[in-house]
Amino acid sequence: MNDITYRLPQKRALVTELPGPRSQELTARRRASVAAGVGSSVPVYAADADGGVIVDVDGNSMVDLGAGIAVTSVGASDPAVVEAVREQVGHFTHTCFMVTPYEGYIAVAEKLAQLTPGDHEKRSVLFNSGAEAVENAIKVARLATGRDAVVAFDHAYHGRTNLTMALTAKTMPYKANFGPFAPEIYRMPMSYPYRDQPGLTGEQAALASIDRMEKQIGADAVAAIIIEPIQGEGGFIVPAPGFLPTLQTWARKNGVVFIADEVQTGFCRTGSWFASDDEGIVPDIITMAKGMAGGMPLSAITGRADLLDLVHAGGLGGTYGGNPVACAAALAAIETMTALDLSGRARHIESLAVPRLRALAEETSVIGDVRGRGAMLAIELVKPGTDTPDPVITKAIAAHALAEGVVLLTCGTYGNVIRLLPPLVISDELLDDAMTVLENTVRTLAAQ
């Protein structure tokens, strides 16, 4: 990435143990003021970030393999995003698009129509979070079809609001004791190649889910199918080829709205603008957020014009949805993604990391599966010689890596997946250093 000029040195450098004294002070203040229900993956506090590094309040420079959960794909302080935000803030921070609209909202919608799969006529609505986007996609589908039932899948994650918790599969920490949940949500089996019956094809897995839908719900009662093309919090599960196209074919045949939740997979993360492109599918509606606006809170749904235009005026929106500062950031982030070919960069990251992960799996026997696409990669940790999930070693790997200055995130239904989500602008040298730390960590813990 010689065409990127970084503001901060792109190196791992520790000057204290982690967490350092200043981070420990902030933790004490946090306990006295922040609700205990808000968790953090690491006990260090950021003071600066750029490219592939996060610098904490004690001056430690850590390699960022989390990107704020796939948000800072262009880096946490991309110059184009910073300048666009400064420019917009200098004019106005808010008027509410539903009161006094502005051009930035329209420009983002135009860009989404260009970038999302399919050449059909499209419409977009902007919101703040991925969960908001999902909720509104479901609203559109129910209104357009006159049906109530929504189908989600095992291992899915779609958000933390009441409806999106109902769509989300994992109980802890997302759903426990927060019910009752929104009704008319039905869960179907997901294609999970590592844990499926050997030889099960994607088409066969999809047909099994379709058979269950038809028996338990009835095709004429289903408003929408919602699915992540690659599941995120559920464990970076990549469905077998044929699974998604078979589901979409059935949906179209039966008047069911097919919603691709691309909140985590979108905007170059998987090596294409959207993971749906990789699968050769054209969703009726796509939900987006995370990497969309360089770290500013912005989300969207983009879908068929004939669906979205059915909603009555005032039926979609929100006070802060499509905030002008966030829209400016999104346009700048998309410009950076295009100029730097960050889809290609994601594929390059995959080419560097996956062979090393597979070699590590062969060497250590605690990695049951290596999977993912582009810069959305994962290893699933198991007890040696089995496919039994091992969340203990998974947690230990993340902690050990952090002590060495590498920020890693865990995920998975069984809590046994390490996921790699580096900023797409990370340098080869920094990625190599982080991969070496990860390899040595796994080797050390696997030998214990």
Summary of the structure (lengths in Angstrom):
residues: 448
radius of gyration: 21.5
end to end distance: 37.7
largest distance: 62.6
contacts: 1605
relative contact order: 0.16
helix: 39%
strand: 17%
